[in-house]
Amino acid sequence: MKRTKIVDIFAPELIGQEVSVKGWVRTRRGNKHVQFVALNDGSTIKNIQIVFDLEKFSEEDLKAITTGSSLHVKGLLVESMGKGQTCEVQANEFELYGTAPVESYPLQKKGHTLEFLREIAHLRPRTNTFGAVLRIRSALAYAIHTYFQNNGFFYLHTPLITASDCEGAGAMFQVTTLDVENPPRNEEGKVDYTQDFFGKTTALTVSGQLEGELGATALGAIYTFGPTFRAENSNTPRHLAEFWMIEPEIAFCDIVENMDLAEDFLKYCIKYALDKCRDDIEFLAQMYDNDLIARLEEVCNSEFVRLSYTEGIEILEKSGKKFEFPIYWGADLQSEHERYLVEEHFRRPVILTGYPKEIKAFYMKLNDDNKTVRAMDVLFPKIGEIIGGSEREESYDKLMKRIEEMNIPMKDMWWYLDTRRFGTVPHSGFGLGFERLCLFVTGMTNIRDVIPFPRTPGNAEF
């Protein structure tokens, strides 16, 4: 008999039919006449109740069925008379695949803290919370690909190992095959990387943007979606050493079109999650954030505010609010500033533009005032910045001037400059941290709880 996934078993037409279900035991309870087992197979937040009639099965038969054990059950699917479920399986036979001894299985009891579950990241996907989070994460990944594929973008795989550090975006993890205890050295006593695998210093990428621009200036519109790495010793709820980035790059696109794309893209992804993962989102809302669904729907239904950095600074200065970080024109906005604009002043998402050139990357197009660049950051409630992007500087001469002003080492980036030397075009793009989107949609508050296996300082167990 073919297995029926639990997500599919609640179909009315299956009532009265023999079914085969497989999964892990969530709970077991009962009395001397009947035993009830809640079974879950990961396909849905919902459990199916298995009814074991003790006239068919002995207590000894069922003894090893404990929380965490795995079962195959065959039986009759019937309407349920109990509260909380529409149907249940009256078991006729079962096979115990794997046991989970009460004395050693860490998830025997309910109510574990998220901190404890991070210590057993290999088992936490079996909990309701992390099952819901991972299903939502999967749906969001699918939505991202669907959106871009349906809008004429090509999926470009950019390198994970690179000799460039993009914008100097953060400390990088070095990649080498040299003997780290006794590396070859040159006449000056420095490590001789010409003998390394690639013949030069290389590291794990912090961004696929620069390579993405190569694709955009050939294919017109591309997007990347892959892991990125930052070796910063930041042990906070907002930072990971390994995380996923989505980075579209579009030729013949200005800053306004870039903002239009970012807003439409975010709304699509959030609405997709609401439509496809409603049960999971409702569960997380009930457990962690009662305002979650209202907040998601509000973002989908609201028009994002578009505001210059200068206007944003004026609002913050006049707010009368005491911020931890001082606010002034030229300051790099912190999360507390961004969230004030979104959550307290406008009460909807904000796109800030026109940042001072000193606090933004070298490749961003300079405005006519020679003070600001055509950057754009999308700010969300609870999150702060969720997207950062810009119109790129397409002029070779202007780009070189910015590079010289900022002392950017470009000796290994001749290939990037060639996009401005040969057939340059106006183009734009942005970066979305996937885990930040997952944080927003799930209502979780720690970024380590929206990635299956978090990589943070001192933590690389799996």
C-alpha positions as CSV (number, residue, x, y, z in Angstrom):
1,M,0.0,0.0,0.0
2,K,1.4,3.4,-1.0
3,R,2.2,5.8,1.8
4,T,0.0,8.9,2.3
5,K,1.7,12.0,3.5
6,I,0.0,13.6,6.5
7,V,-0.3,16.9,4.6
8,D,-2.6,15.0,2.2
9,I,-4.5,12.8,4.6
10,F,-7.1,15.3,5.6
11,A,-8.8,15.1,2.2
12,P,-12.5,14.3,2.7
13,E,-12.5,11.7,-0.1
14,L,-10.1,9.5,1.9
15,I,-12.5,9.0,4.8
16,G,-13.4,5.3,5.0
17,Q,-10.4,4.2,3.2
18,E,-7.4,2.1,4.3
19,V,-4.3,4.3,4.6
20,S,-0.6,3.8,5.2
21,V,1.1,6.6,7.2
22,K,4.7,6.9,8.4
23,G,6.3,9.4,10.8
24,W,7.6,10.3,14.2
25,V,5.7,10.1,17.4
26,R,4.9,13.5,19.0
27,T,2.9,12.3,22.0
28,R,1.3,9.1,23.3
29,R,-1.6,9.0,25.9
30,G,-4.5,6.8,26.8
31,N,-6.0,4.4,29.2
32,K,-6.5,0.7,29.7
33,H,-8.9,0.5,26.7
34,V,-7.3,2.7,24.1
35,Q,-4.0,4.5,23.3
36,F,-3.7,7.7,21.2
37,V,-0.5,8.5,19.3
38,A,0.0,11.9,17.6
39,L,2.1,11.2,14.5
40,N,3.9,13.7,12.4
41,D,6.0,13.2,9.2
42,G,7.3,16.7,8.7
43,S,5.0,17.5,5.7
44,T,2.8,19.8,7.8
45,I,2.5,21.3,11.2
46,K,-0.6,19.1,11.8
47,N,-0.4,15.7,13.4
48,I,-2.6,12.7,12.6
49,Q,-4.0,10.9,15.6
50,I,-3.5,7.1,15.5
51,V,-6.0,5.1,17.7
52,F,-4.7,1.8,19.0
53,D,-7.6,-0.3,20.4
54,L,-6.1,-2.5,23.2
55,E,-8.4,-5.3,22.2
56,K,-6.2,-5.6,19.1
57,F,-2.8,-4.6,20.6
58,S,-1.3,-5.4,24.0
59,E,0.4,-2.9,26.3
60,E,3.6,-4.8,25.7
61,D,3.2,-4.3,21.9
62,L,3.0,-0.6,22.4
63,K,5.5,-0.2,25.1
64,A,8.3,1.0,22.8
65,I,6.2,3.7,21.2
66,T,7.5,6.8,22.9
67,T,8.0,10.4,21.9
68,G,10.5,10.5,19.0
69,S,10.2,6.9,17.9
70,S,9.3,6.3,14.3
71,L,6.3,4.2,13.1
72,H,4.6,2.8,10.0
73,V,0.9,2.4,10.6
74,K,-1.8,0.9,8.4
75,G,-5.4,1.4,9.3
76,L,-8.8,2.9,8.5
77,L,-9.2,6.6,8.2
78,V,-12.4,7.7,9.9
79,E,-14.0,11.0,11.1
80,S,-12.8,12.0,14.5
81,M,-15.2,12.6,17.4
82,G,-12.5,14.3,19.4
83,K,-11.6,18.0,19.5
84,G,-8.8,19.4,17.5
85,Q,-8.8,17.0,14.5
86,T,-11.2,16.2,11.7
87,C,-10.1,12.6,11.2
88,E,-8.0,9.8,12.7
89,V,-6.5,6.5,11.8
90,Q,-7.8,3.4,13.5
91,A,-4.7,1.2,13.5
92,N,-4.9,-2.4,12.3
93,E,-1.1,-3.0,12.2
94,F,2.1,-1.1,12.8
95,E,5.8,-1.5,12.4
96,L,8.2,0.2,14.8
97,Y,11.2,1.6,12.7
98,G,13.2,3.2,15.4
99,T,13.0,3.7,19.2
100,A,13.8,6.9,21.2
101,P,14.5,5.9,24.8
102,V,12.8,8.1,27.3
103,E,15.9,8.4,29.4
104,S,18.1,9.7,26.5
105,Y,16.0,11.4,23.8
106,P,16.4,15.2,24.5
107,L,12.9,16.1,23.1
108,Q,10.8,13.9,25.3
109,K,9.3,16.9,27.1
110,K,7.7,20.0,25.7
111,G,8.6,23.6,26.5
112,H,12.3,23.6,25.6
113,T,13.8,27.1,25.2
114,L,15.2,28.2,21.9
115,E,18.6,28.6,23.5
116,F,18.5,24.9,24.5
117,L,17.4,23.8,21.1
118,R,20.3,25.7,19.5
119,E,22.6,23.3,21.4
120,I,20.9,20.3,19.6
121,A,20.5,21.8,16.2
122,H,20.7,18.3,14.6
123,L,17.4,17.4,16.4
124,R,15.5,20.7,16.6
125,P,14.0,20.4,13.1
126,R,11.7,17.7,14.7
127,T,10.1,20.3,16.9
128,N,6.9,22.1,15.8
129,T,8.7,25.4,15.8
130,F,11.6,24.5,13.6
131,G,9.5,22.3,11.4
132,A,7.4,25.4,10.7
133,V,10.4,27.6,10.2
134,L,12.1,25.3,7.8
135,R,9.0,24.7,5.7
136,I,8.5,28.5,5.4
137,R,12.2,28.9,4.5
138,S,11.8,26.3,1.7
139,A,8.7,28.1,0.4
140,L,10.4,31.4,0.4
141,A,13.3,30.0,-1.6
142,Y,10.9,28.6,-4.1
143,A,9.1,32.0,-4.3
144,I,12.4,33.8,-5.0
145,H,13.2,31.5,-7.9
146,T,9.7,31.7,-9.2
147,Y,9.5,35.5,-9.1
148,F,12.7,36.0,-11.0
149,Q,12.2,33.2,-13.5
150,N,8.7,34.6,-14.3
151,N,10.1,38.1,-14.7
152,G,12.8,37.3,-17.3
153,F,15.8,37.0,-15.0
154,F,18.5,34.3,-15.5
155,Y,19.9,32.4,-12.5
156,L,23.7,33.0,-12.4
157,H,26.0,31.0,-10.2
158,T,28.8,33.3,-8.9
159,P,32.0,31.9,-7.4
160,L,32.3,31.0,-3.7
161,I,36.1,31.2,-3.8
162,T,37.3,34.7,-4.9
163,A,40.3,36.9,-5.0
164,S,38.2,40.1,-4.5
165,D,36.4,41.3,-1.3
166,C,33.7,43.2,-3.2
167,E,33.3,46.5,-1.3
168,G,35.5,45.6,1.7
169,A,32.2,44.3,3.2
170,G,33.8,42.4,6.0
171,A,36.5,40.1,7.2
172,M,36.9,37.0,4.9
173,F,37.6,33.4,5.5
174,Q,40.9,32.5,3.7
175,V,41.1,29.5,1.4
176,T,44.5,27.8,1.1
177,T,46.1,24.5,0.5
178,L,49.4,25.7,2.0
179,D,50.8,24.1,5.1
180,V,49.5,26.5,7.7
181,E,52.1,25.4,10.2
182,N,55.0,25.8,7.8
183,P,54.0,27.8,4.8
184,P,56.5,28.7,2.0
185,R,58.0,32.2,2.4
186,N,59.5,34.6,-0.1
187,E,62.8,36.6,0.3
188,E,61.0,39.2,2.5
189,G,59.9,36.5,4.9
190,K,56.2,36.8,3.9
191,V,54.0,33.8,3.0
192,D,54.5,33.0,-0.7
193,Y,51.0,32.7,-2.1
194,T,52.3,32.1,-5.6
195,Q,52.8,28.5,-4.4
196,D,49.2,28.3,-3.3
197,F,46.6,26.4,-5.2
198,F,45.3,29.4,-7.2
199,G,48.7,31.2,-7.2
200,K,47.3,34.1,-5.1
201,T,45.5,34.8,-1.9
202,T,41.8,33.7,-2.1
203,A,38.9,33.6,0.3
204,L,35.2,32.7,0.6
205,T,33.0,35.3,-1.0
206,V,31.2,38.0,0.9
207,S,29.0,38.8,-2.1
208,G,28.3,37.7,-5.6
209,Q,27.4,41.3,-6.8
210,L,30.5,42.2,-8.8
211,E,30.4,38.9,-10.7
212,G,26.6,39.5,-11.0
213,E,27.3,42.7,-12.8
214,L,29.3,40.8,-15.4
215,G,26.2,38.6,-16.0
216,A,23.8,41.6,-16.2
217,T,25.9,43.3,-18.8
218,A,25.6,40.3,-21.0
219,L,22.3,38.7,-20.2
220,G,20.4,41.8,-19.3
221,A,18.9,40.7,-16.0
222,I,20.3,38.0,-13.6
223,Y,20.0,37.0,-10.0
224,T,22.2,35.1,-7.7
225,F,21.1,33.0,-4.7
226,G,23.8,31.3,-2.8
227,P,25.8,31.2,0.4
228,T,28.1,34.0,1.5
229,F,30.6,34.2,4.3
230,R,31.9,36.8,6.7
231,A,34.6,36.1,9.3
232,E,33.5,38.8,11.8
233,N,33.6,38.0,15.5
234,S,30.0,39.1,15.9
235,N,28.1,37.0,18.4
236,T,24.8,38.7,18.2
237,P,21.2,37.7,17.3
238,R,21.6,39.5,13.9
239,H,24.8,38.0,12.6
240,L,25.9,34.7,11.0
241,A,29.3,33.7,9.6
242,E,27.5,31.8,6.8
243,F,24.3,33.1,5.3
244,W,22.4,33.2,2.0
245,M,22.1,36.2,-0.3
246,I,19.8,37.0,-3.2
247,E,21.4,39.6,-5.5
248,P,19.6,40.6,-8.7
249,E,21.5,42.8,-11.2
250,I,19.7,44.5,-14.1
251,A,21.1,46.3,-17.2
252,F,19.3,49.5,-18.4
253,C,17.8,50.0,-15.0
254,D,17.9,53.2,-12.9
255,I,17.4,53.7,-9.1
256,V,13.6,54.2,-9.4
257,E,13.1,51.0,-11.4
258,N,15.4,49.3,-8.8
259,M,13.1,50.4,-6.0
260,D,10.0,49.3,-7.9
261,L,11.6,45.9,-8.3
262,A,12.6,45.5,-4.6
263,E,9.1,46.5,-3.4
264,D,7.3,44.2,-5.8
265,F,9.7,41.3,-5.1
266,L,9.3,41.5,-1.3
267,K,5.5,41.7,-1.5
268,Y,5.4,38.7,-3.8
269,C,7.6,36.5,-1.5
270,I,5.6,37.5,1.6
271,K,2.3,36.9,0.0
272,Y,3.5,33.6,-1.3
273,A,4.4,32.5,2.2
274,L,1.0,33.6,3.5
275,D,-0.8,31.7,0.8
276,K,1.3,28.5,1.0
277,C,2.4,28.3,4.6
278,R,-0.7,29.6,6.5
279,D,-0.8,26.8,9.0
280,D,2.9,27.2,9.9
281,I,2.6,31.0,10.1
282,E,-0.5,30.8,12.3
283,F,1.3,28.4,14.6
284,L,4.3,30.7,15.0
285,A,2.0,33.7,15.5
286,Q,0.3,31.9,18.3
287,M,3.5,30.7,19.9
288,Y,5.8,33.8,19.5
289,D,4.2,36.9,17.9
290,N,0.5,37.6,18.0
291,D,0.9,40.5,15.6
292,L,2.8,38.4,12.9
293,I,0.0,37.8,10.4
294,A,-1.3,41.4,10.6
295,R,2.2,42.7,10.1
296,L,2.8,40.5,7.0
297,E,-0.5,41.5,5.5
298,E,0.1,45.1,6.2
299,V,3.4,45.1,4.3
300,C,1.8,43.3,1.3
301,N,-1.0,45.9,1.2
302,S,0.8,49.1,1.9
303,E,2.8,51.3,-0.5
304,F,6.4,51.7,0.7
305,V,7.4,55.3,1.7
306,R,10.2,56.7,-0.5
307,L,12.4,59.1,1.4
308,S,15.7,60.7,1.0
309,Y,18.4,60.1,3.6
310,T,18.5,63.8,4.3
311,E,14.7,63.9,5.0
312,G,15.1,60.8,7.2
313,I,17.8,62.5,9.3
314,E,15.6,65.6,9.8
315,I,12.8,63.4,11.1
316,L,15.1,61.5,13.5
317,E,16.6,64.8,14.8
318,K,13.2,66.2,15.4
319,S,11.7,63.1,16.9
320,G,12.7,64.0,20.5
321,K,13.7,60.3,21.0
322,K,16.9,59.5,22.8
323,F,18.9,57.1,20.6
324,E,21.8,54.9,21.8
325,F,23.7,56.0,18.7
326,P,23.9,59.8,18.0
327,I,22.1,60.9,14.8
328,Y,23.5,63.6,12.5
329,W,23.9,64.1,8.7
330,G,26.6,61.7,7.6
331,A,25.9,59.0,10.3
332,D,25.5,55.5,9.2
333,L,22.0,54.7,10.3
334,Q,21.7,52.0,13.0
335,S,18.8,49.5,13.4
336,E,17.2,51.7,16.1
337,H,17.0,54.7,13.7
338,E,15.7,52.6,10.8
339,R,13.0,51.0,13.0
340,Y,11.9,54.3,14.4
341,L,11.2,55.6,10.9
342,V,9.3,52.4,10.0
343,E,7.5,51.4,13.2
344,E,6.8,54.8,14.9
345,H,6.9,57.6,12.3
346,F,5.5,56.1,9.1
347,R,4.2,52.8,10.3
348,R,5.0,51.1,7.1
349,P,8.1,50.1,5.1
350,V,10.4,52.8,4.0
351,I,12.9,53.0,1.1
352,L,15.7,55.4,2.0
353,T,17.7,56.9,-0.9
354,G,20.5,59.4,-1.5
355,Y,23.0,58.4,1.2
356,P,26.3,60.3,1.8
357,K,29.0,58.9,-0.5
358,E,31.4,58.5,2.5
359,I,29.3,55.7,4.0
360,K,28.5,53.8,0.9
361,A,30.4,51.5,-1.5
362,F,32.7,52.7,-4.3
363,Y,30.5,51.4,-7.1
364,M,27.4,53.4,-6.3
365,K,26.5,56.2,-8.8
366,L,27.3,59.7,-7.6
367,N,24.5,62.2,-7.6
368,D,24.9,65.7,-9.2
369,D,25.4,67.2,-5.7
370,N,28.7,65.3,-5.5
371,K,27.8,64.5,-1.9
372,T,25.4,61.7,-2.1
373,V,25.0,58.4,-4.1
374,R,22.0,56.7,-5.7
375,A,21.8,54.1,-2.9
376,M,18.6,52.6,-1.7
377,D,17.9,50.7,1.5
378,V,14.5,49.0,2.2
379,L,13.6,49.2,5.9
380,F,11.1,46.8,7.5
381,P,9.4,46.7,10.9
382,K,11.2,44.5,13.5
383,I,14.2,44.1,11.1
384,G,15.5,47.5,10.0
385,E,17.4,47.2,6.7
386,I,16.3,44.1,4.8
387,I,17.6,45.1,1.3
388,G,20.5,47.3,0.3
389,G,21.1,48.3,-3.3
390,S,22.0,51.1,-5.7
391,E,22.3,52.3,-9.2
392,R,25.8,51.4,-10.2
393,E,28.3,53.9,-11.5
394,E,28.6,53.1,-15.3
395,S,31.2,55.7,-16.2
396,Y,34.8,54.3,-16.2
397,D,36.3,57.7,-15.4
398,K,34.0,58.4,-12.5
399,L,34.3,54.9,-11.1
400,M,38.1,55.1,-11.2
401,K,38.0,58.5,-9.4
402,R,35.9,56.9,-6.6
403,I,38.3,54.0,-6.4
404,E,41.3,56.3,-6.0
405,E,39.5,58.4,-3.4
406,M,38.6,55.4,-1.3
407,N,42.0,53.6,-1.8
408,I,40.3,50.4,-3.1
409,P,42.8,47.8,-4.1
410,M,41.9,47.0,-7.7
411,K,44.9,45.1,-9.0
412,D,43.0,41.9,-9.3
413,M,39.8,43.5,-10.5
414,W,40.6,44.5,-14.1
415,W,37.8,42.2,-15.2
416,Y,35.3,44.4,-13.3
417,L,36.6,47.6,-14.8
418,D,36.2,46.1,-18.3
419,T,32.4,46.3,-17.9
420,R,32.8,50.1,-17.9
421,R,35.4,50.1,-20.7
422,F,33.5,47.9,-23.2
423,G,29.8,48.7,-23.8
424,T,29.0,50.2,-20.5
425,V,25.3,50.8,-19.7
426,P,23.3,52.2,-16.8
427,H,22.5,49.3,-14.4
428,S,21.3,48.7,-10.9
429,G,20.9,45.9,-8.4
430,F,20.4,45.0,-4.7
431,G,21.1,42.4,-2.1
432,L,18.6,40.7,0.1
433,G,19.8,38.7,3.1
434,F,17.7,35.5,2.9
435,E,17.8,34.9,6.7
436,R,16.5,38.5,7.3
437,L,13.5,37.8,5.1
438,C,13.0,34.5,7.0
439,L,13.1,36.4,10.3
440,F,10.5,38.8,9.1
441,V,8.1,36.1,7.8
442,T,8.4,33.7,10.7
443,G,8.4,36.3,13.5
444,M,11.5,34.8,15.1
445,T,13.9,37.2,16.8
446,N,17.3,35.4,16.5
447,I,18.8,34.8,13.1
448,R,20.3,31.5,14.3
449,D,16.7,30.2,14.5
450,V,15.9,30.6,10.8
451,I,18.8,28.7,9.3
452,P,19.1,24.9,9.7
453,F,22.7,24.8,11.0
454,P,24.0,28.2,12.2
455,R,27.6,29.1,11.7
456,T,28.7,31.6,14.4
457,P,32.0,32.2,16.3
458,G,32.9,29.0,18.1
459,N,30.1,27.0,16.5
460,A,30.5,24.6,13.6
461,E,29.4,21.3,14.9
462,F,27.9,19.7,11.8
